[in-house]
């Protein structure tokens, strides 16, 4: 065999030294391929090691069922405030702000922290997510001008978090909604609000501004999640895309109950969510009733969720049952995603999902205690 190989090399003009060099190169290439294949999972995990360690530390400070049971059993919302003073994340704001504002500040700070520690391949999504506070402040400014609130009343509405807070603070002195929009010229929201101005002038309602801001935010969030390239980006894309689906469904259901037609709904839609693509979105907008919307979702994960709520809606005629069902779907879906990649994006999604749920449920309990004085079982039923 060796003689035959030597003869073959000699006849082809390749020296023994050259052949050995080729063999070494081939072995090096094979070795490099093996190293890449073996190390790829490690390279995917490495950027998430420190962020996940920080997230897990913060996750330990989230409220569990025992905490919520104690909060629900409080005699009134003032007792809830005293209870929250025992937790540093909330206590640091309660002396200077209302309880609702303290909750908003804490959530805004959470978004900011995640935007700073998120790995490079997903950082843009969390940077955009941190802009929720800016959008909330713009909405508050517009609402305050519409309601002719005083400077002090408007100040109480603003959340002192976000890159635009100093600008929003200056715009408290504005006299009209148009002045607020002019003051935001040069920011990323200026043209968004200007485009909605004509619809506001026609309707006399601020809803066009709020819808335009929500749509702009979700479109940017969806765009930032980009084209999935690995497990982390695929999971994040499905999480963001599902939020877009849910936002679209809420608008379609509410619009159908209000008797709005396709043209009125279409301007508020965000195309190409996760499960509901553009053609399906069009079919849903053209549905004749809420029941036909639910039926039109057959084959998606939203079908069983909304079908279960349909009976209650038929009894109560309240679309809040659909909104609650969709909110719970996002919570459960995010929780399932958090378990899929425990060494990658999973813990980050799990943490932000649980933090948002915590803030939302605290607001529900506080409102129920202060405004309605509801019983424990009634409050538990309202929680997400």
Number of C-alpha atoms within 10 A of each C-alpha: 6 7 8 9 10 14 12 12 15 12 10 9 10 12 13 12 9 12 12 11 12 12 12 12 12 12 12 12 12 12 12 12 12 12 11 13 11 11 12 12 11 12 11 15 16 14 18 23 13 13 20 23 13 15 20 15 11 14 18 10 12 14 14 11 8 9 11 16 12 11 21 23 15 19 11 16 20 14 13 20 18 13 16 16 16 10 13 10 20 18 17 13 17 18 11 10 14 14 22 15 18 21 22 21 22 19 22 21 18 18 24 21 16 22 20 14 17 22 20 11 14 18 17 19 23 21 19 18 19 24 19 20 25 22 19 18 23 26 18 20 26 22 20 20 21 15 10 13 14 12 15 9 12 21 18 13 18 23 23 22 22 20 12 17 17 11 14 23 17 11 20 22 14 17 12 17 17 15 14 22 22 16 16 20 14 9 12 10 18 15 15 17 24 18 13 18 19 12 15 16 11 8 11 12 13 18 15 21 22 20 17 19 21 17 20 18 18 20 19 15 22 27 15 19 23 16 11 13 9 10 15 20 18 15 22 24 24 20 19 22 23 23 22 25 22 20 21 23 24 18 18 26 22 18 17 21 14 9 12 13 15 17 10 11 18 17 12 18 22 20 19 17 23 17 17 22 13 14 10 15 22 16 14 25 25 18 19 12 15 20 15 13 21 21 16 16 21 12 10 11 13 20 15 15 16 23 18 13 19 19 12 14 18 12 8 11 12 13 18 14 19 22 20 15 18 23 18 16 20 18 17 14 17 25 18 14 19 22 15 15 16 15 20 24 27 23 24 24 22 22 23 18 18 19 21 15 17 20 16 15 18 20 17 16 25 23 16 20 22 12 9 9 16 15 12 16 9 11 19 16 8 13 16 18
